[in-house]
Amino acid sequence: MATFVLVEDDRPGIQYKINVTPSTQLTDVLKAACEKLKVPFDGRGLKRNGKPLDLSLSFRLAGIPQGSKLLVYRLPSSANSAPILVGVQVPGEKRIPLKFPTSTSLWSILKAAEAELGKPGSITERAEPQLTSGKNDGTGRLFYIRPVVRLVTREIKDLEELKLSLKQLGVAKGPVLLNVSFETTAIALEEALEQIHSVLPEENVKVATPVETTSTTTPSEGKTKEGTLIDFGTEEATKKEDDVPMEEAPAESEDSGAVEFGGITIFRPPTNVTPQAASTEYNEEDYKVGIDEVKVHQANLEKARVGQRLPSDKEIETKRQEQIEKSKRRKQVRVRFPEDWKVEKNFEGTETAVDLYEAVKSVLRHPEQDFSLFLPPPFPQRIPRNKFSLATNLGASRAILLTFQWGDAVPEEVKKAPALSDAAIKRAVDLVVPQEVKAEPEPEVKKVDEGKKKPANGGGKKDGPRSLPSWMVLGRK
């Protein structure tokens, strides 16, 4: 659903309206604001109610109401030069923590990560052989595999986007995590390298000393450096290199990603900005009261006038037992996450809240962090982590919706990152709402007034001469 915000700067009386959608990045809002205000984009930020906004988020995740006033202000000079902690996560490798100034481009960060791994070209110059036109002619042509960088909820894979700096992507402070995946293209490797050298010239990037976790550190020093790595929400980075060799890292990442999603269905967020209920056709005839509805209403009124006997103790107990048996049936529980991802699972009547929390924990990116599940409004209630029976305490309804919420002690980096793991996101499907089947209108039968039936002898005409009416008969003299 499209909305708008109002942008202004320190000049009084100058204000512009910018149309946005829930998926619009705040960096795009800042660019549009700078164009309208005719100020340079470099070194600018956005504030709302005096508080700076995180430009790496989208409009929906930033929680900005419709019609809010955003102030374009000049960033301090120290914000542009201070290095921030950046973590690069490559599949099959340990997470690489490095420090860069915010003016560093994503491509330069990927190059620095390659150098840190000691595998030149393993991220930016990947390729694999493919058959051309389905024929194995033995040419052995290599096709380029480009890196795809995910920053919070934004995927960056084009060369023009990889040329952007952290500051241009809205990153003003650290730590920040860059998840790298790979995508096969139909571009030959030699052509891709020519495009890379033309669009992305080589840069001399000065990388600060990475966070080291060697066996020569004392326990106190190791704890301090591990505390820095906890900002990324990982347990692998806190282990020492001599305890976990580099050869075992791919197997560990594969085991952590191969989560057993037994009976769990994961739904993606909706892509349409217009709710489905708003796109339903309005038919005024559906709200008109017909004769059948009036008869039912009159029958209910007549029934309410008649005095009824109060139920006996036996009838009350029987009804209560029926409700208990009904609640013990299989219950469908759906959990909604802040990014509008949804997880659904059917629980048996004997399962408890412990099983519910374990099922939700199996799809999380950071299962070690504290979180809670709540009943929806208007009576939000926290689901405790005990033998809380899902069958008897969640009501008699066969389906229930719960909301997910991080704990207060969870770091902001974990809250801003996607809640679900990569393996769970890959298994996600679209939530298809069944369309209402419209009943076909019955063909109208035209009623013909036949009138009085006529004799079968040709319209009632009699044979022979026509007789005179009685009033024309002449009387005798």
Backbone torsions as a table, in degrees:
resi	resn	phi	psi	omega
1	MET	NA	121.6	-177.0
2	ALA	-71.5	144.9	177.8
3	THR	-143.8	-165.8	-177.0
4	PHE	-151.1	160.8	172.2
5	VAL	-133.7	159.7	178.2
6	LEU	-109.0	129.1	-179.1
7	VAL	-115.4	146.6	179.5
8	GLU	-153.8	169.4	174.3
9	ASP	-128.4	-162.0	-175.6
10	ASP	-73.3	-7.0	178.2
11	ARG	-81.2	127.2	-176.5
12	PRO	-72.1	145.3	174.3
13	GLY	81.8	2.3	-179.9
14	ILE	-110.1	117.3	-175.9
15	GLN	-149.6	138.0	-178.0
16	TYR	-130.5	151.1	179.0
17	LYS	-102.5	131.2	-179.5
18	ILE	-124.8	125.5	178.0
19	ASN	-81.6	134.9	-178.7
20	VAL	-136.5	165.3	172.8
21	THR	-123.1	167.1	179.6
22	PRO	-58.4	-27.1	-178.6
23	SER	-92.2	0.9	179.9
24	THR	-68.2	131.3	177.3
25	GLN	-76.2	145.5	179.6
26	LEU	-67.0	-24.1	174.9
27	THR	-65.8	-37.0	176.6
28	ASP	-68.0	-35.1	175.9
29	VAL	-64.0	-41.7	179.7
30	LEU	-66.0	-39.9	178.4
31	LYS	-62.7	-45.1	179.1
32	ALA	-64.5	-36.5	179.0
33	ALA	-67.2	-41.4	179.4
34	CYS	-66.2	-35.1	177.1
35	GLU	-66.0	-41.3	-179.9
36	LYS	-72.4	-37.8	179.6
37	LEU	-81.7	-8.9	179.5
38	LYS	59.4	48.7	175.9
39	VAL	-125.7	155.1	-179.8
40	PRO	-68.3	143.9	-179.9
41	PHE	-74.1	-32.6	-176.3
42	ASP	-67.8	130.9	177.2
43	GLY	79.6	22.6	179.5
44	ARG	-118.0	157.2	178.1
45	GLY	-144.5	177.9	-179.8
46	LEU	-120.2	141.5	175.7
47	LYS	-127.5	148.5	173.2
48	ARG	-135.0	121.4	-176.7
49	ASN	56.3	36.2	177.4
50	GLY	82.4	0.0	-178.5
51	LYS	-110.4	130.5	178.3
52	PRO	-64.6	146.0	179.1
53	LEU	-100.2	147.6	175.7
54	ASP	-80.9	107.1	-174.4
55	LEU	-73.5	-8.5	178.2
56	SER	-80.4	-7.1	-179.0
57	LEU	-92.5	163.0	172.5
58	SER	-86.8	170.2	-177.6
59	PHE	-62.5	-36.4	-179.1
60	ARG	-70.0	-44.8	-178.1
61	LEU	-71.4	-23.6	179.2
62	ALA	-74.3	-17.5	178.0
63	GLY	68.5	39.8	-179.4
64	ILE	-93.5	123.9	179.1
65	PRO	-69.3	163.8	179.3
66	GLN	-67.5	138.4	177.4
67	GLY	77.3	13.3	-179.6
68	SER	-69.0	153.1	176.7
69	LYS	-96.2	124.0	179.8
70	LEU	-113.1	135.0	-178.1
71	LEU	-102.2	127.3	174.8
72	VAL	-89.7	119.5	-176.8
73	TYR	-129.2	164.5	-179.3
74	ARG	-88.8	128.1	178.8
75	LEU	-71.3	148.1	176.0
76	PRO	-66.5	154.3	-176.7
77	SER	-64.8	-28.8	-180.0
78	SER	-68.1	-25.4	-178.8
79	ALA	-70.1	-24.0	-177.8
80	ASN	-85.4	-23.5	-174.5
81	SER	-102.8	-19.9	-176.3
82	ALA	-71.9	128.7	177.5
83	PRO	-73.6	150.5	178.7
84	ILE	-122.8	159.8	-178.9
85	LEU	-85.5	125.0	-178.9
86	VAL	-123.4	128.6	176.1
87	GLY	-106.0	131.9	179.5
88	VAL	-112.9	118.3	-179.9
89	GLN	-108.2	112.4	179.2
90	VAL	-107.5	137.5	179.0
91	PRO	-58.1	132.1	178.9
92	GLY	81.7	5.3	-179.4
93	GLU	-130.2	161.3	175.3
94	LYS	-74.1	152.7	179.4
95	ARG	-65.6	135.7	-175.2
96	ILE	-107.0	108.9	175.8
97	PRO	-90.5	123.4	179.4
98	LEU	-136.5	166.7	178.7
99	LYS	-118.2	133.0	180.0
100	PHE	-139.6	151.3	167.6
101	PRO	-71.4	157.2	-176.9
102	THR	-68.3	-11.2	177.8
103	SER	-84.3	1.2	-178.9
104	THR	-79.8	137.9	179.5
105	SER	-80.2	160.7	178.6
106	LEU	-64.5	-37.1	179.7
107	TRP	-62.6	-39.9	178.3
108	SER	-66.4	-35.0	177.8
109	ILE	-66.9	-40.3	177.6
110	LEU	-64.8	-39.3	177.0
111	LYS	-62.9	-41.0	178.5
112	ALA	-66.5	-35.2	177.0
113	ALA	-66.2	-37.3	175.3
114	GLU	-61.1	-44.6	179.9
115	ALA	-64.5	-35.7	179.5
116	GLU	-69.2	-35.0	176.9
117	LEU	-75.2	-19.1	-176.7
118	GLY	75.5	23.3	-179.8
119	LYS	-129.2	82.5	-178.9
120	PRO	-59.9	135.2	178.3
121	GLY	79.7	1.5	-177.1
122	SER	-73.1	-15.9	180.0
123	ILE	-113.0	-46.2	-171.9
124	THR	-94.5	-13.9	-175.6
125	GLU	-131.0	40.5	178.3
126	ARG	-75.6	152.1	178.5
127	ALA	-158.1	159.2	176.1
128	GLU	-147.0	147.6	179.5
129	PRO	-76.5	143.7	177.1
130	GLN	-139.4	153.5	178.0
131	LEU	-76.5	134.4	178.2
132	THR	-91.8	125.3	179.3
133	SER	58.1	27.0	177.0
134	GLY	74.2	10.9	-177.6
135	LYS	-116.4	132.8	177.7
136	ASN	-88.7	80.0	-176.6
137	ASP	-88.6	2.3	176.6
138	GLY	78.1	14.2	-179.7
139	THR	-72.4	-30.8	178.7
140	GLY	65.4	38.2	-178.0
141	ARG	-76.1	137.1	-179.2
142	LEU	-98.7	138.9	177.8
143	PHE	-113.9	144.7	-171.0
144	TYR	-75.2	138.6	172.8
145	ILE	-111.7	109.9	-174.6
146	ARG	-89.8	149.0	176.8
147	PRO	-79.4	143.4	176.0
148	VAL	-118.1	116.8	-176.7
149	VAL	-101.6	127.8	175.7
150	ARG	-108.4	120.4	177.7
151	LEU	-114.5	108.8	-173.0
152	VAL	58.9	-107.5	179.5
153	THR	-110.9	8.6	-176.0
154	ARG	-104.1	130.7	176.9
155	GLU	-101.5	131.2	-176.6
156	ILE	-124.9	118.6	-178.2
157	LYS	-139.0	-17.3	178.5
158	ASP	-76.4	152.4	-179.1
159	LEU	-63.9	-37.4	179.4
160	GLU	-64.7	-34.4	178.5
161	GLU	-76.9	-34.5	177.7
162	LEU	-68.1	-17.3	176.8
163	LYS	-76.6	-14.5	-178.6
164	LEU	-70.4	150.1	178.5
165	SER	-90.2	168.6	177.6
166	LEU	-60.4	-37.6	-179.8
167	LYS	-66.0	-39.4	178.8
168	GLN	-69.2	-23.2	176.8
169	LEU	-89.3	4.5	175.4
170	GLY	92.0	8.1	-179.6
171	VAL	-88.8	113.9	-178.5
172	ALA	-112.6	-19.3	-179.8
173	LYS	-147.8	158.8	-178.6
174	GLY	-109.8	-177.9	-2.0
175	PRO	-79.0	159.4	179.4
176	VAL	-136.8	146.5	-177.2
177	LEU	-114.2	131.9	176.0
178	LEU	-113.1	111.4	176.2
179	ASN	-90.2	123.4	-176.3
180	VAL	-107.5	126.9	170.3
181	SER	-125.8	178.7	-174.2
182	PHE	-131.6	147.4	-176.8
183	GLU	-136.5	126.9	179.9
184	THR	-76.5	136.3	-179.9
185	THR	-116.0	172.2	176.6
186	ALA	-99.3	21.0	-179.0
187	ILE	-100.8	132.8	177.7
188	ALA	-65.3	152.1	-175.6
189	LEU	-62.2	-42.1	-178.4
190	GLU	-66.0	-36.4	176.9
191	GLU	-68.4	-39.4	179.3
192	ALA	-64.5	-39.0	179.5
193	LEU	-66.4	-36.2	176.4
194	GLU	-64.1	-42.3	177.4
195	GLN	-64.2	-39.5	-179.4
196	ILE	-63.8	-45.2	-178.2
197	HIS	-69.4	-26.5	178.1
198	SER	-81.9	-35.0	-177.3
199	VAL	-91.8	-38.1	-174.1
200	LEU	-119.9	87.6	177.4
201	PRO	-68.1	155.2	-178.9
202	GLU	-66.8	139.0	179.3
203	GLU	-122.3	147.2	174.5
204	ASN	-93.1	98.1	-175.3
205	VAL	-96.8	128.8	175.6
206	LYS	-91.7	114.7	-178.0
207	VAL	-102.3	131.9	177.2
208	ALA	-69.7	166.7	-178.2
209	THR	-63.1	125.3	-179.0
210	PRO	-69.4	161.2	177.7
211	VAL	-72.0	120.6	-175.1
212	GLU	-101.2	146.6	175.6
213	THR	-132.2	70.2	-178.1
214	THR	-95.8	164.6	-178.6
215	SER	-76.4	-10.2	-178.6
216	THR	-82.1	-9.3	-178.6
217	THR	-77.3	148.5	176.0
218	THR	-74.8	162.9	-179.5
219	PRO	-59.5	-38.0	-179.6
220	SER	-67.6	-41.0	178.0
221	GLU	-66.3	-39.5	179.7
222	GLY	-61.4	-39.1	179.2
223	LYS	-65.9	-37.6	-179.8
224	THR	-65.2	-43.9	-179.0
225	LYS	-71.5	-34.3	176.8
226	GLU	-65.5	-33.4	177.7
227	GLY	-63.6	-33.0	175.5
228	THR	-66.2	-37.1	-178.3
229	LEU	-75.5	-21.9	179.5
230	ILE	-63.2	-22.4	177.3
231	ASP	-59.5	-22.2	177.7
232	PHE	-87.9	-5.7	177.4
233	GLY	70.4	41.4	-177.6
234	THR	-129.5	152.1	175.2
235	GLU	-101.9	-21.9	-179.0
236	GLU	-67.7	-34.9	-176.2
237	ALA	-71.9	-16.9	-178.9
238	THR	-86.8	-5.7	178.5
239	LYS	-88.2	153.7	-178.3
240	LYS	-82.8	154.2	-175.5
241	GLU	-67.4	-35.9	-177.9
242	ASP	-76.7	-17.4	175.4
243	ASP	-81.7	-35.0	179.8
244	VAL	-121.3	100.1	-179.4
245	PRO	-66.6	159.7	-179.0
246	MET	-65.4	-28.1	-179.0
247	GLU	-68.1	-24.7	-176.9
248	GLU	-90.9	-7.8	-176.7
249	ALA	-65.1	-42.6	178.5
250	PRO	-61.0	-40.0	-179.5
251	ALA	-65.7	-36.9	-180.0
252	GLU	-67.1	-41.4	179.4
253	SER	-67.3	-35.0	178.8
254	GLU	-68.2	-38.8	-179.8
255	ASP	-66.9	-39.5	179.4
256	SER	-69.4	-27.7	179.8
257	GLY	-84.9	-23.3	-178.4
258	ALA	-84.2	72.3	-178.4
259	VAL	-83.0	141.6	179.6
260	GLU	-86.3	105.5	-179.8
261	PHE	-94.6	68.0	-178.6
262	GLY	-71.9	110.8	176.5
263	GLY	73.1	8.9	-178.2
264	ILE	-100.3	130.8	176.5
265	THR	-111.7	132.3	-177.4
266	ILE	-114.9	129.3	-178.2
267	PHE	-112.2	138.4	177.9
268	ARG	-75.1	161.0	173.8
269	PRO	-66.7	154.2	179.7
270	PRO	-67.2	140.2	178.8
271	THR	-93.2	-21.2	-179.6
272	ASN	-84.5	129.6	-178.4
273	VAL	-76.3	-16.9	179.9
274	THR	-96.5	125.0	177.9
275	PRO	-60.8	149.2	-177.2
276	GLN	-65.9	-31.8	179.1
277	ALA	-65.7	-29.3	180.0
278	ALA	-76.6	-19.8	-179.7
279	SER	-93.7	2.1	178.8
280	THR	-74.8	136.6	-179.0
281	GLU	-68.5	137.6	-179.4
282	TYR	-93.5	126.1	178.5
283	ASN	-122.9	113.9	-176.5
284	GLU	-67.3	-24.2	-179.4
285	GLU	-66.7	-23.7	-179.6
286	ASP	-67.9	-20.5	-176.1
287	TYR	-102.2	2.3	177.7
288	LYS	-86.0	138.7	-178.2
289	VAL	-84.8	125.1	178.8
290	GLY	-95.4	-177.3	-178.7
291	ILE	-67.4	-38.5	-179.7
292	ASP	-62.9	-41.3	178.9
293	GLU	-65.9	-37.2	178.4
294	VAL	-65.7	-39.7	178.9
295	LYS	-64.6	-41.1	178.4
296	VAL	-64.7	-41.3	178.9
297	HIS	-63.3	-43.3	178.0
298	GLN	-63.5	-39.1	178.3
299	ALA	-64.7	-38.2	177.5
300	ASN	-66.4	-37.8	177.8
301	LEU	-65.4	-41.9	178.6
302	GLU	-64.8	-37.6	179.4
303	LYS	-68.2	-35.1	-179.6
304	ALA	-70.3	-22.6	-179.4
305	ARG	-74.7	-25.8	-176.8
306	VAL	-80.5	131.8	178.5
307	GLY	-66.6	139.7	-177.3
308	GLN	-118.9	147.5	-179.9
309	ARG	-78.3	140.6	176.8
310	LEU	-69.9	144.2	-179.2
311	PRO	-67.5	147.7	178.5
312	SER	-79.6	170.8	179.0
313	ASP	-62.0	-35.8	180.0
314	LYS	-67.7	-40.2	178.7
315	GLU	-67.4	-38.0	177.8
316	ILE	-64.4	-43.3	179.9
317	GLU	-66.0	-39.0	178.4
318	THR	-63.6	-41.9	178.6
319	LYS	-65.3	-37.9	179.4
320	ARG	-66.3	-40.0	178.6
321	GLN	-65.8	-36.8	177.5
322	GLU	-64.2	-39.7	177.8
323	GLN	-66.1	-37.2	178.9
324	ILE	-66.4	-44.5	178.6
325	GLU	-64.0	-36.1	178.8
326	LYS	-68.1	-36.9	-179.5
327	SER	-73.6	-20.0	-179.5
328	LYS	-80.7	-2.2	177.4
329	ARG	-70.0	172.8	179.2
330	ARG	-61.9	132.1	-176.5
331	LYS	-114.0	133.9	179.9
332	GLN	-95.5	118.5	-178.0
333	VAL	-114.2	128.3	177.4
334	ARG	-119.7	129.9	-179.0
335	VAL	-110.5	127.3	179.9
336	ARG	-105.4	129.8	-178.2
337	PHE	-96.6	164.6	-177.8
338	PRO	-58.6	-33.4	180.0
339	GLU	-81.8	10.1	179.3
340	ASP	73.1	15.8	167.6
341	TRP	-73.4	151.1	-178.5
342	LYS	-132.4	140.1	178.3
343	VAL	-123.5	133.2	-174.7
344	GLU	-132.3	139.9	177.4
345	LYS	-153.3	147.1	175.6
346	ASN	-94.8	127.4	-179.8
347	PHE	-111.5	143.3	176.2
348	GLU	-75.4	165.4	-177.8
349	GLY	-67.0	-20.6	-178.7
350	THR	-89.1	-8.4	-177.8
351	GLU	-79.7	154.7	-175.0
352	THR	-119.9	-176.1	179.9
353	ALA	-66.1	-24.7	177.1
354	VAL	-62.4	-43.6	177.2
355	ASP	-65.4	-34.8	178.6
356	LEU	-64.8	-45.9	-179.8
357	TYR	-67.0	-36.0	177.8
358	GLU	-66.5	-37.0	178.4
359	ALA	-66.3	-41.1	178.8
360	VAL	-69.1	-37.5	-179.4
361	LYS	-65.1	-27.8	-176.8
362	SER	-70.4	-16.2	-179.3
363	VAL	-108.9	2.2	-176.8
364	LEU	-82.2	152.3	175.1
365	ARG	-76.2	-33.9	179.4
366	HIS	-126.2	77.8	-177.1
367	PRO	-69.5	-15.3	-179.5
368	GLU	-78.3	-12.9	-178.5
369	GLN	-82.2	155.8	-177.7
370	ASP	-80.4	138.5	176.7
371	PHE	-151.0	166.4	-179.0
372	SER	-139.7	157.1	175.9
373	LEU	-117.0	137.3	-175.0
374	PHE	-127.2	148.5	169.8
375	LEU	-71.0	151.0	-177.6
376	PRO	-71.4	162.1	174.0
377	PRO	-60.1	161.0	12.1
378	PRO	-86.9	-2.0	-179.8
379	PHE	-122.7	73.3	-179.4
380	PRO	-67.1	126.8	-179.2
381	GLN	-134.9	132.8	-179.3
382	ARG	-74.8	134.7	176.4
383	ILE	-82.4	116.4	-177.5
384	PRO	-72.8	156.7	178.8
385	ARG	-92.9	70.7	178.5
386	ASN	-147.4	-158.8	-179.7
387	LYS	-77.9	36.9	178.3
388	PHE	-65.5	114.4	-175.7
389	SER	-73.8	124.3	178.3
390	LEU	-71.2	-27.9	-175.5
391	ALA	-75.4	-44.8	-173.5
392	THR	-93.1	-23.7	-174.2
393	ASN	-100.4	-10.3	178.4
394	LEU	-101.6	15.5	176.1
395	GLY	87.6	174.6	-177.1
396	ALA	-84.1	-7.9	-178.8
397	SER	-67.0	142.1	-178.6
398	ARG	-79.2	-14.9	179.9
399	ALA	-130.8	138.4	-178.0
400	ILE	-140.7	143.7	179.0
401	LEU	-111.8	127.5	177.3
402	LEU	-117.4	155.9	178.2
403	THR	-112.4	143.5	-178.6
404	PHE	-97.1	139.3	179.1
405	GLN	-147.2	131.5	177.4
406	TRP	-71.2	156.2	176.4
407	GLY	-73.8	165.5	-177.9
408	ASP	-68.4	-29.7	-177.1
409	ALA	-86.5	1.2	-179.5
410	VAL	-74.0	135.1	179.7
411	PRO	-61.5	153.0	-179.4
412	GLU	-64.0	-31.0	179.9
413	GLU	-64.4	-36.1	178.8
414	VAL	-70.8	-38.1	179.8
415	LYS	-67.3	-35.0	-178.9
416	LYS	-78.2	-26.8	179.8
417	ALA	-74.6	159.4	176.1
418	PRO	-58.4	137.6	-176.9
419	ALA	-72.5	-34.5	-176.7
420	LEU	-85.6	152.0	178.5
421	SER	-75.6	166.6	179.2
422	ASP	-63.2	-39.4	179.7
423	ALA	-64.3	-36.6	178.5
424	ALA	-71.5	-37.6	-179.5
425	ILE	-66.4	-35.7	178.9
426	LYS	-65.8	-27.5	-179.5
427	ARG	-88.8	2.1	-175.9
428	ALA	-71.5	149.3	177.6
429	VAL	-128.5	165.4	178.0
430	ASP	-79.8	141.1	177.3
431	LEU	-83.4	110.4	-177.8
432	VAL	-98.3	119.3	177.8
433	VAL	-92.2	123.8	-178.6
434	PRO	-64.7	134.0	179.4
435	GLN	-76.0	146.1	178.6
436	GLU	-72.7	127.7	-179.8
437	VAL	-81.2	120.9	-179.8
438	LYS	-82.0	131.7	178.8
439	ALA	-73.3	134.6	179.6
440	GLU	-71.5	132.8	-179.4
441	PRO	-65.4	138.3	179.2
442	GLU	-72.1	141.1	179.6
443	PRO	-65.2	135.5	-179.1
444	GLU	-74.4	132.1	178.2
445	VAL	-102.7	116.1	-179.1
446	LYS	-75.3	125.1	179.3
447	LYS	-88.5	127.6	-179.3
448	VAL	-108.9	127.2	178.3
449	ASP	-77.5	106.9	-177.1
450	GLU	-77.1	-20.4	-179.0
451	GLY	72.7	-160.2	-179.8
452	LYS	-75.7	140.0	179.1
453	LYS	-69.5	141.9	-178.9
454	LYS	-105.7	152.8	178.5
455	PRO	-60.9	161.7	-176.3
456	ALA	-84.2	-0.1	-177.3
457	ASN	-95.1	54.9	172.9
458	GLY	69.1	49.0	171.8
459	GLY	79.8	20.9	172.5
460	GLY	84.3	8.4	179.7
461	LYS	-78.5	138.1	179.9
462	LYS	-97.3	149.6	176.1
463	ASP	-77.9	157.1	176.9
464	GLY	93.4	-174.9	-178.7
465	PRO	-70.3	149.1	-177.7
466	ARG	-75.5	130.0	-179.8
467	SER	-84.5	151.9	-179.7
468	LEU	-80.9	150.4	174.5
469	PRO	-64.8	158.7	-173.6
470	SER	-66.4	-28.4	-176.0
471	TRP	-78.9	-11.6	177.5
472	MET	-95.5	-0.7	179.3
473	VAL	-72.7	127.7	-178.8
474	LEU	-78.9	133.6	177.9
475	GLY	-79.5	163.4	177.4
476	ARG	-78.0	149.4	176.7
477	LYS	-85.4	NA	NA
